């Protein structure tokens, strides 16, 4: 069956400061000062190419919160099969996650290890 909704799925640790500064030196004595600030929550996103995109915020990334995110994706996309392109994070492969995904009509397609450029949600 052709999925009616498909897109990219990933987790992120949002940071309030951009991380695009780069510096090179011969003796490594010059450094860039970057404050180590993070938000107290994590985000799980579904970037839909067809259907409704979803972003949710959780305190931790464990199989139970991944299941909650899948349920929220299904809630926003109630009809048809859903295809998620995802990385190989352990919680995506967990038995609980896979069982609930099957119940919800959600199928994972895993990108090859060490290939984040294949997941279009990465820059978002």
N, C-alpha and C positions, 0 to 999 in steps of 0.2 A: 504494500500500500504506500502511495506517495504521501509524505507528511504534508499536512496543511499549514504547519508552522515550523520554521526552522531558523536557527541562529546560533550564536556563539555564547558560551557560558564560561565564567571565570570568577575568581575571588580576588580581592585587592585590599591592601592596607593603605587607605588614603593618607597623604601627608600634606600639610598646608603650604609647604615650600617646594618649588620646582627643583629638579635635580639634573639640570642640563649643563651645569658648569663643568668644564674640563680644564686640567692644568697639567703641563708636562715640564719637568726640569731635570737637569743632569744629576744633581746631587740630592734631590728630594727634600730640600730644606724649605721650599716654598709650599704652603698649604692653603687650602680654601677653608674658611671657617663655616661650617654648616651646623646650625642648631639641630639637635636630635629631638624633633617634636613629632609626635604622632597623635592621631585622634584615638579616643578610647573605644571606637567601634570599627568593625570591618564591613566591607561591602561584598555582596554577591550579585553579579549582574548577568542578565540574559539580553544580549543585543540581537534583536529579532530582525531578520531580513524579510520575513513574512510573518505577520502576526504582531502581537503587542510586546514591546520590550519591557523588562522588569528590572528594578534594582531594589535590593532589600539590605537592611543593616543588621548585623548580628554581633554578639560579643566574642564569639569563638567560631573557628572553622572546624567543626566535627561532623560526623555523618548525620547526626540528628538535625543540625542546622542546615545542612545541604538538603535533606529531605524536606524541611520546612520551605526552603527556597523553591524546590521543585513543585511543591503544593501551591505556592504563590504564582509560579509560572503557569500552572494548569488553570488556576482560578482566572487569570487574565486572558488565557487562550483556551476557552472551554471546549472547542470542537476540534475533532480530528487528532491525528497523531502529531507529536512534537519531536523534532530531531534537534539534539544539542551537540554542537561541536565543542569538545572540551579537552583540557590537558589531562595528564595522568596523575593528578593529585589523588592521594590515597583514599580520601573520603568519597571520591567519585566511583571508585571500584568496590567500596564496601558492600557487603552482602545486603545490609539494610537499605542502602541507597538504591542498589540495583533492583531489589524486590519492589520497593515503593515506586520506582520509575516505571517498572512493568505494569503495576496496578494503575498508574496514572496515564499510561499510554505514551510514555516518554522514552525515547531511545537515545543513548549516547553514542557518538562517533568520536573516538579518541585520536588526537593528532600524535604523530611520532614523538618520542621523548626528545627533549632539547630542541624543539621546533616552535618556539612561541610566536614566530612571525606568521605561522599558519593560522593562528587564532585571531580573527579580526577585532575582537574585543580588547586585546592587549593595549593598544594606544589610548583607549577610552578610559 
